[in-house]
């Protein structure tokens, strides 16, 4: 039933009127203040999903986002991302659903330049980062997240491009969810969804809708790829 619901959401997302969304963005207004807030964890703005508290900057990324970053930087997979430890299903093996951008020991995004307050992969950043602080719900209503850059004047062409990105992100995200659901089948038991703690020797199987990978965590050195298939 959830799969059918996702497919219905995808049909609606593909038919959304970009012009109306862009007009709403223009009314709100936005200009990046280069403050780095969205790149750093803020304990006052944790995201709660099914009783799991995610840091404000635990950014889930799509497989195509990862490829874009890798192509631009030449980095290996685990130089770019780490398993989404906030979306895991425990069974015979612990399954992590997808990847999040890799973070420094202090929780800040690996690609954030603390000295310059800029994104080191700005031109190649994930689509979700391009959309921030705006998102769309399933009905096409504009959602505005906490950001110090809102209520600043925005040009019409920028608002239009932002609206186009929002629709593209929403459709891509739903397609991603569908791929995960179809790829995992009965393994995707959301009643068992939980967060896992980082402990030496932790082994996770990661599925991102395209590829299953097995990774192992070691104290001091982080995650290492064990198997990719």
QUINORGI-V677679 format. One line per field, one symbol per residue. phi: phi as a letter, one per 30 degrees, with the letter a starting at -180 (. if undefined). psi: psi as a letter, one per 30 degrees, with the letter a starting at -180 (. if undefined). burial: # if it has 24 or more other ideal C-beta (glycine too) atoms within 12 Angstrom, else .. A space follows every 10 residues. Layout:
phi = ???
psi = ???
burial = ???
//
This chain:
phi = .ddddddddd ddddcddded ddddddddia bdchciedcc dbddbdccbh icccedcddd bdeddddddd ddciddeddc bbeddcbbbd aebdcccibb edbdedjdee cddddchbdd bedbdedddd deccbcddcj ddccdeadcd icdbdedddd dddddddddd ddddeddddd dddchdddcd dcdaccddbe jdcbccbcjb bcbcbbcbei bidbdcaba
psi = eeeeeeeeee eeefgkjeee eeeeeeeekk kkghfgeffk kjffhlkjjh gkjklfgijk kleeeeeeee eefgllegfe llkiffikkk bekkkkjall kkllfgfkkf gkjeefhlkf hefglleeee ekgklkaffg kkkjlkkffl glkkleeeee eeeeeeeeee eeeeeeeeee eeeebffijf fgklklkjkk fkkkkkkgfe kkkklkkkkf fakkkekk.
burial = .....#..## ..#..#.#.. ##.###.### .#...##### #.....#... ...####### ######..#. ......##.# #########. ...####### ###...#### ##......## #..####### ######...# .####.#.## ...#....#. .######### ########## #.##..##.. ..####.#.. .########. #######... .####....
//
